[in-house]
Amino acid sequence: MFGTSPAIILILTEMGSYLQAALKRAALDAASGVRPDPDALGAWLFAEMAEWSPKIKGRPIADPETRRAAARLLAGLACNLITPGASNERAA
């Protein structure tokens, strides 16, 4: 079993920052009357994460497809948090 290493804490902290960015973007969309779309938000977040290259013990752990999946997950969470009641529809 893995312990909680500083590298994992750093990765989770960075993911939290990306979640905050997605929440801000989704909130801006919602405030302007546009329902946040998790796929569009995920694509935007994936572009924001282009330079993100987390490593554990010097080994990269996020290839482009992994970053794309992480961006979509965070976008879905942001949309579900911003649009109450939408979580059962399609976001996550």
C-alpha positions in Angstrom: 0.0 0.0 0.0 1.2 3.5 -0.8 1.8 6.0 1.9 0.9 9.6 1.5 4.0 11.0 0.0 4.8 14.7 -0.4 4.7 14.1 -4.2 1.1 12.9 -4.0 0.1 15.8 -1.8 1.6 18.2 -4.3 -0.2 16.5 -7.2 -3.5 16.7 -5.3 -2.9 20.3 -4.5 -2.2 21.1 -8.2 -5.4 19.3 -9.1 -7.3 21.4 -6.5 -6.0 24.5 -8.3 -7.2 23.2 -11.6 -10.6 22.5 -10.0 -10.7 26.1 -8.7 -10.0 27.4 -12.2 -12.8 25.2 -13.6 -15.2 26.3 -10.9 -14.5 30.0 -11.7 -15.0 29.4 -15.4 -18.2 27.5 -14.9 -19.5 30.2 -12.5 -18.8 32.9 -15.1 -20.7 30.8 -17.7 -23.6 30.3 -15.3 -23.7 34.0 -14.3 -23.9 35.0 -18.0 -26.9 32.7 -18.5 -24.9 29.9 -20.2 -25.3 26.5 -18.7 -21.7 25.1 -18.1 -21.0 22.3 -20.5 -18.6 19.7 -19.0 -17.1 18.6 -22.3 -16.4 22.2 -23.4 -15.1 23.0 -19.9 -13.0 19.9 -20.0 -11.4 20.9 -23.3 -10.6 24.3 -22.0 -9.1 22.9 -18.8 -7.1 20.3 -20.8 -5.5 23.3 -22.6 -4.8 25.0 -19.3 -3.1 21.8 -18.1 -0.8 21.5 -21.1 2.3 22.3 -19.1 1.3 20.2 -16.1 3.6 17.2 -15.8 3.4 15.6 -12.4 6.1 13.2 -11.4 6.6 10.7 -8.7 10.2 9.8 -7.9 11.2 11.5 -11.2 8.8 9.4 -13.3 6.1 11.3 -15.3 2.7 10.0 -14.4 0.4 12.0 -16.6 0.5 11.4 -20.4 -1.8 13.5 -22.6 -4.7 11.1 -22.3 -4.4 11.0 -18.5 -4.4 14.8 -18.4 -7.5 14.8 -20.7 -9.3 12.4 -18.4 -8.3 14.4 -15.3 -9.5 17.6 -17.0 -12.8 16.1 -17.9 -13.3 14.7 -14.3 -12.5 18.1 -12.8 -14.8 19.8 -15.3 -17.6 17.4 -14.5 -17.2 18.1 -10.8 -17.2 21.9 -11.4 -20.4 21.7 -13.4 -22.1 19.5 -10.8 -21.1 22.0 -8.1 -22.2 25.1 -10.1 -25.4 23.7 -11.5 -27.4 22.1 -8.6 -29.5 19.1 -9.7 -27.5 18.6 -12.9 -25.3 15.9 -11.6 -27.8 13.2 -12.6 -28.1 14.5 -16.1 -24.7 14.2 -17.8 -21.8 16.1 -16.3 -19.9 13.4 -14.4 
